[in-house]
Amino acid sequence: MRSKVLKRFLSSDDQKEEMALQITSMADIFTIILIFLLKTFATGITTITPSQGMVLPQVVRMNQSQMKEAVKIEILPETILLDTKPVLRVHNFEIAPEQLGESKTALVNPVSFTIIEALVKVRATAAAGHSTTHVVVLAHEDAPYSTVRTVMNSAASAGYGDLQLVVVGSD
Amino acid sequence: MSAVSADDNDQDFEINLAPIIDCFTVLITYLLVSASFISLSTLDVAVATTTEEPSEVVSAEPPPSVYVELYTTRDIKVILNGPQSVIIPIAAVVPKAGKPEWDLAKLNETISNIKTKLPSLGEVNIKAEPRLKYKYVVRAVEELKRVMPRVFVGE
């Protein structure tokens, strides 16, 4: 009885057929994954890449505000970057007193004329109709408020009054 | 005497998907490896500028405004300017063992109460001590953004 079953199994046509991998469905899945990944990277805030040594502050709940086309300012322990180019040397987040001044629009608030000049240059080089008043600020979480405030004042003096503070979501 | 045989005219053919799958595999791997898995977000704020120049137009009754002052001792002061100025201190929460912490829940509650009393109020100004770390300012901004649509960062 057992030998009969085995004989029938071995003689079946299925066993003679060559095994062919069905890759059409795999291609479909890969296409969907690829489109999803490309779309996520094209529209998300992931286009912002913090510089090395940057530790961004964390927030508990994520804010869903839309990232706008903007100039990027980074405040690091030893330097302040504008669109990844260093504009001002700082020492342990401290801006040298000789670098500070007072703006005409914000008399009581200190500003850095170096940062203002750099931002004005960025504004001048921007194509007509593409100028923005937005600045994306990436500051190290341990930066003192005075330094962040000076950078913000400088941005405001250069015509960039709307700021977006980049943070890391913890959830 | 036909030049083309029957097999050559056969329209039934299959696309070779293997190289396409190869390309897709490489692309997906590259995208996943180069991806940043840190979930970044932004907090919209505006800069509050103050001038020493006297304003030409002096209104009889200035509109109400709210200021939140942050101190390195983790204390918070909420100042409501208007017909009557009110200062609401929010003391730091001091656990039995450990450092004092911000009472952000109380701050949220205080601003919510002010907002309920003054529904026209749509903005709040944050001030902080110069030595205060930026991360604490961000935490306060995050808390205030839940109640107030617009947050100004002051001196």
Interface residues (C-beta under 8 A of the other chain):
Chain A: I23 T24 M26 A27 F30 T31 I33 L34 L37 L38 F41 I45 T46 I48 T49 L56 P57 Q58 V59 V60 R61 M62 N63 Q64 S65 M67 I75 T105 A106 L107 V108 N109 V136 A139 H140 E141 D142 A143 P144 Y145 S146 V148 R149 M152 N153 A155 A156 G161 D162 L163 Q164 L165 V166 V167 V168 G169
Chain B: L17 A18 I20 I21 F24 T25 L27 I28 L31 L32 A35 S36 I38 S39 L40 S41 T42 L43 D44 V45 A46 V47 T49 T50 T51 E52 E53 A128 E129 P130 R131 L132 K133 Y134 K135 V137 V138 R139 V141 E142 K145 V153 E155
